[in-house]
Amino acid sequence: MQTKKRSAILLLTIIMMLSIVLTACGGNNNTAGTNNQAANNGAANGETEGAANAGTSDTSEEVTLKMLLVGGKPADYDQVFGELNKLVKEKINATVEAEFLDWADWSQKYPLKFAANEDFDIVYTANWAFYNDQSLKGGFLELTEDLLSKYAPQTWANMPKVAWEQAKVGGKLFMVPNNNVEITDKVVLIREDLRKKYNLEPVTSPETYAAYVKAIAANEKGINAFQAKAADGWKWHELDQILLEQQNEWNLVDYNFPLAYKMDDATGKVFNVYDTPEFKQLLAYYKDLADNNGWSRNVVSNKNDVWQDIKAGKAASYAQNIGTVAANIMEATRENVGIELAIADLTPEKKKISAISTQNGLAIHATSKNVERSLMLIDLLQNDKQIHDLSMYGIAGTHYEPVGEDKYNAGPSAANYSPSGFSAWGWNSELNRQDAAYPKVADDMFNTWTSKVYHFPLETFVFDDSKVKNEVANIGNVMLRYAIPLEYGLIKDLDKGQADLIAQLKAAGIDKVQTELQAQIDAFLAAQK
C-alpha cells in the first residue's frame, strides 16, 4: 500500500510539473505562431491555443466596459443593451455602457474626449474617424500579438492577415478592424421613371449620365437633376470619386489633399490631380452640366437631406456608396413613395478596389483599466452569433425578424434600433445579416465587383501626416475656397480658376506635403522588395 501511495504521489508530481511547463509554453511566441497558422489556414472556429488561454483568464471580478460610439443613440438602447448585458455578464462577467456622439458634433467632441483623458475603454474609430491621428498621439493602446491571441482568439484566427497589416500605423497595431468586405466605389441613384419618360439610354457612363441630367433639368421644373449636401469640411465635388478617381483608376491617398497615384504604377509616383489634363477635361464636363442647370447654384451650401429631397420629388439623382442607395430603394419600396429608382454604375469596366480594413473598427483607450475584458467583448461582438445579432440588429421579433442564418426583415420597431444609425459597423463581420428585401440589382453589382477586386502595391499604405499637419490644414482651406466653386461651375473662366487653385495650393505648402508623401511611399515600396 505504501509503495502504491508513493507511486501515486510521484505520478501526481510529474503531472503537475508537466502542467507548469505546458502553461509556460502557452504564453510564449509559439502560441502566437499557432494562431498565425490558424489564421493563415482560415480557421473559423476559434479553437486555438489562444482560445484556451482566454477561457482560463480571470473574470471573477465584474467590470463595467464603457464604449464610445459615433452616431445617434437608438431610442431602444436601454432595452437592447439590457438584453445584451445579460449575455455579456454570463460570458465574461462584464456589463457594457455606451456613450453616443451625435453626427452633428461628433468630429468636435471625439478628440476632446482624448484630450481630457475621460474614462472609457472601447472606442469606435476608422480611417475617416481619427484613427491615424489618435494612434500617433498615443490615444489608443497598442494591440500586440500576445494580447489579441489570448483575449480575442476567434478574431485573431478569423481575420485575414492583410487586414491586420492594413490597420498598422508606423508598424504598430492600434485597432481591431471589422472583418467584412466593403467596396469603396460609388454609384449614382437615379429616377428610373424619369429616364424612361424621356426615352433616354440606360445610364452606364459619364456621357449617358450627362444626357440624363440635362434632360431632367430641361423638362422637369422644380427638380434638381443632381443634388448634393454641403458636408462639414468636405472638399470635393460629390461626383469626383466616380468621375475623377474611379474613371482614371487613380487612388487618392487622403481626401484632405489632392495627391494621388495610378493604382497600376509600381513606382507609386505621386501627382496633384488638380494639375492634370484629366481634371481640366472634368471641369469642362461639370461646367456643361452647371450651364444646363444640372444642379442649383446654391448646391455648395445645401443643408437638406438629399435622400429626403429625392423622396419628395425635389431631386432626381445623387452619388453614394452602393449600400446606402440600396437602402434608399428598400425604404422607397416599403413606403410606396410612387417613384421608380435605379442604381447607375458610371464606371462599370474600371478597376474596383475594396476598402482597407480601417474603414471601420474598434480601438482600446490607452488608459483603459479593463484591456483584457475589452478585447474579450470585441471578440464576442464579432464572433458570437447571438451577441452579434443582438448588438447589430436589436431584439428578434421586435426590431428585426431573422430569415435563415444570414438575412433579416425589419421588425415592427425597426426604427428604434437601426443598424445604420450608429457605428455598430465597428464590429462588422462575416456574421452580418443582409436585409431580405435588399435589391437584387445591388447584390448582383456588388458580387460582380468583389469577383474582380484589384489589389495593388500601395493597397496597405497609410500616410503619416504628423510632419505636415499645418500644410494639410492650409491645403484643405484652399480646396474649400477655390476647388469647390470651380468644380460646381460657379467660376466662368475655367483656365484662370484652375491656375488660381494650383497657385494657392503651392502657397499653402502642397509641394512640402507631396515631398513627404513621396518619401514615405518610396520607403514603403522598398520595404516590400
N, C-alpha and C positions, 0 to 999 in steps of 0.2 A: 504494500500500500504506500509506504514511504517513497519507494522508487518511482511508482506511478505519479505520486504527488510532485516529486522533484522534476520529473519529465514534463508534467503539465505546466509547472511554473516556468521551466526553461523554454518550452514552446511558446508560452504567452509572452515571455520577454522578447523572443526573436520576432514575433508578430508585431509587438509594439515598436521595436527598433525599425523594422521594415516600414511600418506605417509612418514613422517620423521622417525617414529618408524619402519616401514617396511624396509625403506632404511638402517637404522642402523642394523637391523637384517640380512639384506642381506650380510653384510660384516663380520659376526661373524662365529664361527666354525660350526654353523648349516648349513651354505651354503656348506662348505666342506663336511659335513656329507651327504647332499643331493646328491652332486656329487659322493661321495664314493658309495652311494647306487645305483646311476645310473650306475657307472662303474661295480659294482658287478652284476647288472642285465643285463649287456651287452648292455646298451643304445648306440645306434649308431647315433642318430640324433643330439646330442649335445644340445637338448632343456632342459637345466638345469638352475638353478639359476645363475650359473657361466656364462652361455651364455648371460643371460640378463645383468649381470654386464659388460661383455665385450662390449656389444652393447652400453652401456652408457659411456664407457671410453672416455676420452678426446683425440681426434685425430685431433684437429683443427690445430695444428702446423705440417707442413710437416717435416718429418725427412728422413735422408738417413741411411739405415742399411747396415753396412759393414760386409760381410761374408768372413770367411777364410776357404777355401776348399782344399782338398787333391786331387792331380791328375793333368793331363794336361788341360790347358784352351781349351775349344772347339773352333774350327775355327769359328763357327757361334754364339759365345757367345753374341756378341753385338746385333745380330738380335733377338735371342731368349729372352734375358733378356730385350730387348727393349719392346717386347710384354708383357713379364711378368710384367714389371713395370707399364704398363698401368692398368693392373688388380689390382696390389697391391696398386697403388695410389688411385684407385677408392674405394677399400675396407677398407684400413686402413691409407690412406694418407701418404704413405711412398714409397721410391724407394730403390732398392737393388743394391749394388755394390759388386761383388765377386772378391776375390784375390785367385789365384790358386798356390799351392805349388807343383811343378812338382815332379813326382815319383823319379827322380834321386837324389833329395836332400831334400825332404820334412822332413825326420827324423832329419836332422840337423837344418833346418830353423824353424821348428814348435816350439820347446822350446825357441828359440831365440826371437820369436815374443812376448812371455810372459815375458821373462827376460827384454826386452826393453820396456815393457808396451806400445806396439803400440796400435793405435786406431782402434779397431774393436769391433763388437757387438756379432755376432754369429759365432761359430767355429765348424767344424766337429771334432768329437772325437770318440774313440772306445776303447775297452779293449786292442787292439793292437796298439792304436794310442794315447798314453799318458793320457788316461782318469784317471786312478788311480793316476798317478804322479801329474798331474796338479790339481786334486781335493784336494790332500793333501798339495800341495804348495800354494793353495789359488788363482790359476789362473782362476778358474771357480766360477761363482756366485751360491750360494746355492738356489735351487728352492724349495720354500715352497708350502704347500698345497693351501694356500690362493692365491699365485701368479698364480699357474697353473690353479686352478678352475676359477679364474677371467679372466685371459688373454689368456688361451689356453683351453677353456671349452670342446671343442669337443675331443681334445687329452686326456684330463683328464678323460672324460667319456668313451672313446673307448679303452683306453689302459688297458690290463689285469693287475690286481693288482700285480701279480707276477713280471711283467716287471718293475714296479716301484721299487719293493723290490730288484730285481737283480741289479738295477742301483745305489743303495746306497753305499756310501763309508763312513765307520765309522758312519753308521746310518743316514747319510745326503745324500740328492739327489742333483746332480750337472748336470744331463743330462736329456734331453727329448729323450728317446730311440726310435729306429724305432719300428714300430708295424707291423711286418711281420715275419712269421715263417721261420726259417732257420735251416737246419740240418748241423751239423759240420762234419759229417763223410765224408771221402774222398773215391774216387773211382780211377780206372785206365782206361785211354783211350788207346785202343789197335788198331792195324791194323787188322781188322777182315778179310780182304782179305788174309793177310799172314797166319793167323790162319787156314783158310780154305785150303790154298795152301798146307800146310804141314799136313793136316788132324788131327789137334790137337783137344783135348777135349775143350768144351766151358770153358772159363776162369771164374771160380766161387770160387776159393780158393787160398791160398798161394801156394799149390802144383801144381795146373794146371797153375798158372801164372809162376812159375819157369820153368815148361816144355816149355811154350811159349817162355820165354826169351832165354832159352838155344837153342831152335830150330832155332830161328831167328839169334842168334849170330853165330851158326854153319853154316848156309846156305845162309845168306844174307850179302854179303860183302859190306862194306861201309855204313851199317846201324847200329846204336847203338840200341840194343834191348830195353834198358831203357835209358832215358835221364833225366837229372835234370839240374837246373840252380843254380849257386852259388849266393845265395841271401845275401844281406848285413846283416851280423850278424846272419844268420840262422844257428842253432846249431844242427840240426837233419838230419838224412837220410830222403830223401823225402818220403820214404815208411813207416817211423816209425809210423805215426799216424794210418795207416792201420794195420800194422803187429805187432806193439808193444802195442799201446793203444786200438784200436778197437778190435783186436783179443783177448786180455786178459780182456776186459771190465774194463779197468782202466781209471782214469781221471787224466791227468797231470794238476797240479794246475796252473803252469805258464811255458811257453816254454823257459824261461830263465834259468831254472834249472831242473834237472831230478828227481823231487819229485812228487809222485803220491799216490793215494789211490784207493782201489777197490770200484767201484760205489755202490755195494750192501753191503758194510761194514758199518753197522750202527754206529760203533765206530770211523770211519774215521781215521784209523791208517795209518800214512804216511810212505813211504819207498822209497829208492833210486832205481829207475828202473834199473840202471846200475849194481846193485849188486843183481840181481835176476837170477834164473835158466832160466826164460823165455828170458831174454836178452842174456844169454850165448847161448841158442838154436838159437835165431835170428841171432847172429853173425855167426854161422856156416852156416845158410841159405844164408846170404849175401856173405860170403866168397866163397861158392859154385858158386854163380852167377858171382862173380868177376873173379874167376879162369876159368870160362867158357866164359869169355869175354862178360858178360851180359851188361857191360857198359864200357865206355872209362876210361883209367887210369887217364885221366885229368878231370873227371866228376866234382870233387870238385872245380875246377877253371873255369868251363864252363860259359861263359857270353852270350851265344847265347839265343835267344828267342826259347824256347823248342817247342812251337806250330809251329813256322815257320820251324823248323827243321823237324817236322813230315810232314808238308805240302810239304816240298821239298824232301821227301823221305830219309832223313838222320837219322830218329829216328822212332822207332816202338811202343813206349809206354811212358807214364808219369803219375804221380799221381797228382790229383787236386780235387777240390770240384765239385759236380755234375752240378752246374750251369755253371761253366766255360767249362767243357768238352762238355756239351750240346751246348753251344755257338760255340765251335770249330766245332762240327758236322754240325751245321747250316751254318757256314761260308764255310766249305768244300763243302757242297751241293750247295750253291749259286755260288761258284766259279768253280764248276765242276772240282775239282783237280784230279779226277781219282783214288781215293783210297776209300776203304770201312772202316769205323770206327765203333767201338762198345764200350760200357761202361761196364766195368767189376767191379762188387762188390765182393771183395775178402772175405768179412765177412758178408754174407747175413743173417746168423742166429743169429748174435750177437746183443746186445742191441744197439739201436740208441738213440742219445741224441740231443736235439735241442740247438742251440746257445743261450747263455744268451742274454738278451736284449741289453747289451752294445756292441754287435758285431758291431753295427752302431748307431750313434745318433748325436744330436746337443747339444752344451752347450752354455752358455752365458758368455762372458768375464766378469770377476769380476769388471772391471772398466767401463763397458758399461754405457753410459748415456741414453740408449734407451731400458731399460729392458722390459717395458710393450709392446712396439711396436714389439720388437724382438720375444716375446712369441706369439703375435698375428700372426706374419709372419710364425712361426713354425706351428701354428695351421692351417693356410691356406695351407701350403706345404703338410701337412699330410692328410688333410680332405676336402679341396676344390677340386672337381674333375677337374675343368678347370685349376686351378693353378698347381695341382699335375701333370696332363698330360703334361702341357707346360714345367714345370721345369724339369721333368724327361725324356721326350721323344722329346722335341722340338716342332716345329710348324707342326700342322697336314697338310698333303698334301705336305710337304717339307721334313721333317726329318722322319716322320712316317705316316702311314695310319691306322686310327682306324679301328678295326674289332670288332664290337659289343661294349660292355661296358668294357671288360676285356682282350682283345687281340689287337695285332697290327702287321702290316707288315712294314718292312723297307721302308722308302721313298727314293726318288731319291738323297737326300743329307744326308742320314743317317750317313755317315762317318763324317760329320761336326758337329754332335751333338749326341754323343753316350751315352746312359745311363750307359754303363760300363766303360767309360773313366775317370770319376772323381767321387767324393764322393757324388753324388746325393742320394746314398744309405742311407745317414744320415736321409732322410725323407721317407724311405721305409714305406709303409703302406698297408692296405687292398685294397687301390685303385690301387695298382700296376697292370700293364698290363703284359701279357705274350706274347712273340713273337709267332705268329700264326704258325710259322714253327718249334716251339720247338719240339724236338724229342719225340715221344710218349713213347719210352722206358725210357727216362729220367723222364718224367712226371709220368709214372706208378711206377717207382722205388721210386721217391720222395713221392708219395701218400702212397705207402706201408710203407715207413719209418715213415711218420708222423702218420700213424694209430697205430704204436706201439712204439712211443717215450717213453723212460724210464725216469721217474722222481726219483731223489734220494735225500737223506738228505742234501747233500752239494751242491746242484744244484745252489743255490744263494750265495754261499760263495765267498768272494773276499779277497785275501791276501793283507795285508798292509806290504810292504817290507821296510818301512821307517827306521826301526832299523837295517836292514841288507843289505843296498844298496851296500856297498863296497864288502861284501861277494858275493852277487848275481853277481856283475860285474866280480869278480875274477873267479867265477864258469863258467860264460859264456865264458871267455877266455880259460879255461881248456877244455871245451866241444869242442870248435873250433879246438884246437890244438891236442887233444887226441881222442875224440869220433868220429869225422867225418872221419879221416883216418882209424880208426879201423872198422867202420861200412861199409865203401866202400871197404873193403878187401885189403887195402894198407899196413896192418901190417901182417906179416907172422904168428907170434906166437900169437894166439888169447888169450890164457890164460894170457900171460905176458902183452899183450896190455890192457886187461880188468883190471888186477891188477894195472897196472900203472895208468890207468884212475881213478880208485877208490882212489888210494893213493893221486893223485894230487887234486882230489875233496876235500878230507879231509884237505889237506894243504890249500886249498882255503877257507875253512870255511863252508863246507856243513853241518856239524853237528850243527853249530850255527843256520843256516837257518832252518834246519829240526826241531830243538827245538822250534824256534819262530813260525814256521808254525803250528806245532802240538798244541802249546798252544792256538793259535787263533782258530784253528778248534775245539778244546775241548770246548772253551768258546762259540763258535757259536752254537755247538750242544746242550750245556747245556741250552742256552737261548731259544732253540726251545721246550724244555720239559714243 
